[in-house]
Each structure stands twice: as C-alpha cells, then as structure tokens.
Amino acid sequence: MEYVSLSQTIEAHWFWDTFPLVSQSYEDGDEFQEFGLRWAGKGFTYSSSPGWHFPDKPLLEDFNLDDFAGVANVIDLTESAQAGVITAGDFTDIIGLGPLPKIIILKTGHADVIPLRRREYWTQAPQIAPAIAEIAAERGVSHILIDLSCDSFATRRKDLTQGIYNVNSEFRNRAHSSGLILTENLCELSKVASEIFILCLPIKGEGMSTSPVRPVALTSWPSKNPTLHDVSTPILNHWRWRMDTWRVQKTEADSYVDQTEYIQSGHAFTHCDAPRHMEREGATIQELPNMGLDLFIGSAQIIDLSDIELPSPITAELLENRASNYIKQNQRIILRSDLTNRLGYKSTRWHTHAPNLDLSAANWLIDKNPDAICLDFPQDYIAREMPGRHVFNHEFEIHHKIFKAGIPFVEDFKDLGKTEKKDLFLAAVPLKMTCIDGAPMRAILIDW
C-alpha cells in the first residue's frame, strides 16, 4: 500500500488571503520552531459544503465520515478538457448508466500542466458543465474532487481592471445546490489509478462550511466498507494558544456567505510534531519519509490507559503490563488516556491534571522503534506548569528524548474510546504547508 499526496502546498500566494506563518523560529532567536496558519475561508486544496453560499444547507460537520474517506472513481476527462469545455455528454459517455460511489474525482489534467501560482491557472482552465454536478448527485455521489479552481478573483483596483471571472463558479454553485461537497485544486492525479481509496479529511472545526484539506490516495485497501472513527480535536478559541476563530456571515440581495476563518499560531489541536519542533538539528516534516505520510498513516496499536488516575505518571512497568503481548515493532503506538473526554480541552486542568510519560516509559517506547508516537495528553510532566508560567524548551525532557531517537509525535487526539479494538489503521493526515516543524492534522481510525 502506497500513499500519494494529491494536495497543493499552502504558501504565500497572490490570489488568496490564506497563508502559512512561522509563529516561532530558531533563526529569529525563538526557543521553538512552530507553524501557524491564516485560514481565510478558501485557498489551495480545500473542501466546501453547500452551506457556504446557500442558507439552511449542510455544513462540513453535517456530513458523515464516509463522505470524506472511501473508495473513489477517478474519471479521466483530460481529452475533453483539451477542447476547453467538458460537457455533460463527455461525462456520461465515460460513466455509463450505473450508480457511482459516494466520492468521485474529475481528472482534467489542468493542475499538472499549469502551476497554481500562474494567472493562467484560472484564465486557461477548462470549463466543466454545471449539469455534471446534478448528474453525479442523481447517481448517489456526495463529494466531487477536481484538479482546478472555481474561485473568481475580485479586483481591488478602482478602475475594476484585472479581476478574474471563473467560468467554473457556476459548476460549484450547482454542486452545492445539489447538496454536494466540493474539493478543489487537487494535483498529481496522473500518479493514481482509475480507482483509489481516498482520504479527503478537512481540518475539523465547529460551524465550518469550508476547510483546508490534504487529499491522499491509498493505492490498495483491504475492504471497501470499513468502519471509520474520528479522533480529531476540533479547532476552537483557546486560553493558551493564539487561536482566533470567527464566523463571517453576509446576506445580500444576490449573495449569501457563511464561512469560518481563523488564525492558528503554534502546536495545538490535532497536529504532528517533527523533531525540528524542539531540536534545532532535528528532521523537518519535509525530511520525514514521504513528507511524514509513511509514518502517520498505517497500522497502529492502542494502549488503553483510560482508567488511570489523573494526574499520574505513565511508567515502563505500566506499559509493559498493559501491552507487552501485542505491541509490534515499526508501527504507530497510540496512548489513550481519554484526558480531553474526561476534563475538556479548554480546561486548565487539561494541563495541571494530565498524565505524563516518565523517562522509563519514553525508553520503553523508543525500544519498540515506532513510526510515530500518538497520544491524547501532553507527554511532559512540565506541561502541568504551563497555565502558570513560561516553560522553556530544555524543560521538555520527554520530547527531546524521543525526538533525538528520530521519532515524531501525533498529538491531541480525542474520542479514542469510540472503538474497543486495539489494532487498527491510523490515517493522520497533515496539511501540506511550507512550515517545517509539523502541521495541523485531521485523524481517523479505520477498522478494515
């Protein structure tokens, strides 16, 4: 099984107001290297729901997980795209008369020919007939992915020149009015077959009609109908991190907008830590195998510690007693304490009453040579002091111990108790950004 990223890179761009930011940097004399993100409601590879521009229509959170992850057909429309217009007839000639899966990908080849940073990415895109969205919805589709943009560019010039009207804006409107999710700006579709298992998991937040996403294709899969469990902590305004979210709602005579925007600064909510986060010479996320995908996606074992008192240390002896008979080498280890479910992510007690890994536990985990260590609690004892004072880089003993072994973290899971199984498939997908120390994630457990 291979994992193929189908996402554009989030970077500074002339078209969108979404961009990555560096909230801390060693080069600037900071103690840590930390990513950040300004999400302006659209940009790069992102998913949008009907509720974005249609009142009383569903938001992203109103759909099921299998609307975002499952077997998908890649419908090759590149030949029609070369003519400049993809008609409904072009689409039906390929799909025939039968039903379609819930997720389909329309491959035009556009993103593989013209880079996203060029104006021609918009002005020379093929036009997709809006009726295709309606036909797809009638055939049982709930989510369409495309390798081009439907966004128009509103000029800021007084003379109204240099704006870009996108001929595919009507395709998106038709998709949303038909009740469909739309994910735009995929790339690298030439690398995948006509049928894949797609992970298209938008960053989770409350009331979000749009969200950034990193679609990943699995080249093989054990089952077409797995059980999916969401284990992500949704983004929200928080006392500790610079996390500002706000909802933009506008109703005018001929338009409606309902979107959530945010600024995330620092490692918070479900995310990954590359060793560079705290180690100046540690590996960046770009230097991890397959940019981290090979470490964050794959077989995983859960060690259930949800019955321990809070706070209390987690020792090697405890881990050995709980999991010595089933933890495998070179897998992903998930430590479950249910901290967020028991105390709440917003509470200062999430820090002051968290369990922690002691040094013996860190050594026990390192001996298992895991691809990644995943947890739902802050692993360092010193994190308990965060509500009351600044904690310095060198005080994170467990982080440093594990980073020096070259092992990344996936942090801040929740709802791990949704399944009683201990051996599952983890799909923790980081956004593709230019930041080097980690990334926000959406994570699910898959029971094939």
PyMOL commands that set and color helices and strands:
alter all, ss='L'
color gray80, all
select helices_A, chain A and resi 26-28+50-52+60-62+65-67+78-81+88-95+110-113+120-123+131-138+169-177+189-191+275-277+285-287+289-296+316-323+339-343+349-352+359-367+381-385+393-395+397-404+416-418
alter helices_A, ss='H'
color red, helices_A
select strands_A, chain A and resi 3-5+19-24+34-39+46-48+69-76+85-86+103-107+127-128+143-146+181-184+195-199+210-212+216-218+227-230+242-251+256-265+271-273+297-304+313-314+332-336+356-357+372-375+409-411+423-430+438-447
alter strands_A, ss='S'
color yellow, strands_A
deselect
rebuild
show_as cartoon
